[in-house]
Structures are given as C-alpha cells and as structure tokens.
Amino acid sequence: MPRATNAPASRKRRKRMLAKAKGYRGFRSTKYRFAKDAVRKAMFYAYRDRKNHKRTWRALWIQRINAACRSRDITYSRFMEGLKALGVELDRKVMSDMAIRDDAAFNELVAQSKAALESKVNAAS
C-alpha cells in the first residue's frame, strides 16, 4: 500500500497559517515553522489585550467622572452611591462624556445624587 501524506489538508493548513502571518518580518512571514509560533503568540496577545482594552477605557472614564465630581464638591464613590439610591442606570462611558461635553446635565446629575444621599442619611437617623 502506498504511503499517504494527506498533502491537500497539510498544504491548506500551512497556507492558512502563512496567510495569517502576512506582513510579519523575515522568516516569520515565509516559513511555516516560524510563522506558526508568531501567529500563535499574536493570537494570544490579541485575546488578552481585548480584555485589557476594556479595563483601560473603564479606568479612564472613572478618572474623568471623579475629576468632574471633585470640582463639584463630591467624591466619585459618594456620587455613584447617590445615583444607585436614585436608581439611575447610566453607564460610566456616558457619564464621562456628559462631564466633558454637557456641563449642565452633569451638574443636574450631581445635584440629584447629593439630594438622594441627604434623604438616605435622614431616613437612617
């Protein structure tokens, strides 16, 4: 019986890997052995950094909201506590954008948050 190498499938697998490595420098784009490692590493970084990207943006939004809140004499955590007591469900991206672009609306949010905190304190005592 002749030796079967499964050549079409192997060639397709190698072509697919080299296509993903297109644009890499040197042997990493032309030799399967090096391209395989480079693509695997790149895919690992891409997966990991999709999570890091979200984390970084959320941290930036929180910093912006905190800066805007502190200029209005309230801390970020107290502001968020007041919004939670009100049942306001704006996400941090929108609130950050409001703090930068729409000063009047953000001032209103801060005032409502402060009022909710006041009523919370009065209800507790």
Wavefront OBJ file of the C-alpha trace (Angstrom):
o trace
v 0.000 0.000 0.000
v 1.446 3.418 -0.908
v 2.249 5.966 1.741
v -0.485 8.602 2.173
v 0.663 12.023 3.355
v -2.674 13.837 3.389
v -0.952 16.515 1.293
v -4.015 18.642 0.385
v -5.042 19.100 4.018
v -1.473 19.781 5.163
v -0.928 22.311 2.393
v -4.205 24.051 3.201
v -3.312 24.222 6.897
v 0.120 25.709 6.101
v -1.314 28.209 3.613
v -3.880 29.336 6.153
v -1.176 29.901 8.779
v 1.085 31.771 6.342
v -1.856 33.943 5.286
v -2.364 34.962 8.915
v 1.362 35.795 9.155
v 1.289 38.032 6.088
v 3.111 41.276 6.808
v 5.369 39.856 9.516
v 9.089 40.486 9.089
v 11.625 37.963 7.844
v 11.097 34.226 8.141
v 8.036 34.789 10.306
v 6.011 35.524 7.157
v 7.526 32.962 4.761
v 8.480 29.852 6.734
v 5.727 27.771 8.300
v 7.845 26.755 11.277
v 8.380 30.360 12.395
v 5.025 31.702 11.237
v 3.193 29.126 13.358
v 4.809 30.395 16.571
v 4.426 34.063 15.617
v 0.711 33.696 14.801
v 0.001 31.692 17.954
v 1.692 34.380 20.056
v -0.144 37.160 18.209
v -3.500 35.479 18.767
v -2.706 35.098 22.466
v -1.859 38.795 22.739
v -4.986 39.795 20.819
v -7.247 37.768 23.128
v -5.563 39.068 26.275
v -5.489 42.677 25.162
v -9.152 42.775 24.181
v -9.825 42.410 27.902
v -7.118 44.942 28.845
v -8.537 47.437 26.351
v -11.928 47.395 28.093
v -10.258 47.683 31.500
v -8.159 50.676 30.425
v -11.095 52.607 28.997
v -13.228 51.984 32.095
v -10.417 53.315 34.306
v -10.188 56.442 32.147
v -13.943 57.060 32.359
v -13.838 56.701 36.148
v -10.956 59.188 36.386
v -12.858 61.721 34.286
v -16.027 61.341 36.346
v -14.035 61.602 39.572
v -12.326 64.817 38.426
v -15.660 66.347 37.415
v -17.275 65.295 40.703
v -14.477 66.659 42.867
v -14.777 70.044 41.172
v -18.413 69.966 42.365
v -17.522 69.022 45.988
v -18.420 65.332 45.945
v -16.265 62.246 45.587
v -16.751 59.639 42.884
v -17.827 56.934 45.311
v -20.427 59.141 47.025
v -21.680 60.294 43.614
v -22.138 56.695 42.451
v -23.788 55.791 45.771
v -26.311 58.590 45.263
v -27.034 57.508 41.698
v -27.550 53.937 42.831
v -30.001 55.105 45.507
v -31.891 57.020 42.804
v -31.934 54.018 40.507
v -30.104 55.860 37.705
v -28.508 53.331 35.381
v -26.245 55.428 33.162
v -23.012 53.715 32.306
v -19.655 55.289 33.036
v -18.887 55.967 29.377
v -21.980 58.154 29.026
v -21.400 59.940 32.329
v -17.788 60.654 31.351
v -18.965 62.115 28.065
v -21.557 64.229 29.914
v -18.908 65.523 32.315
v -16.796 66.697 29.373
v -19.410 67.952 26.893
v -22.659 68.709 28.734
v -21.871 70.625 31.906
v -25.464 71.499 32.778
v -26.696 67.909 32.579
v -23.806 66.659 34.706
v -24.488 69.384 37.278
v -28.094 68.169 37.451
v -26.928 64.571 37.972
v -24.629 65.692 40.796
v -27.441 67.683 42.424
v -29.796 64.698 42.246
v -27.099 62.426 43.662
v -26.469 64.796 46.574
v -30.206 65.026 47.272
v -30.503 61.233 47.281
v -27.612 60.982 49.744
v -29.262 63.584 52.003
v -32.552 61.686 52.028
v -30.677 58.433 52.664
v -28.948 59.956 55.711
v -32.221 61.446 57.009
v -34.026 58.106 56.605
v -31.294 56.290 58.543
v -31.441 58.651 61.539
l 1 2 3 4 5 6 7 8 9 10 11 12 13 14 15 16 17 18 19 20 21 22 23 24 25 26 27 28 29 30 31 32 33 34 35 36 37 38 39 40 41 42 43 44 45 46 47 48 49 50 51 52 53 54 55 56 57 58 59 60 61 62 63 64 65 66 67 68 69 70 71 72 73 74 75 76 77 78 79 80 81 82 83 84 85 86 87 88 89 90 91 92 93 94 95 96 97 98 99 100 101 102 103 104 105 106 107 108 109 110 111 112 113 114 115 116 117 118 119 120 121 122 123 124 125
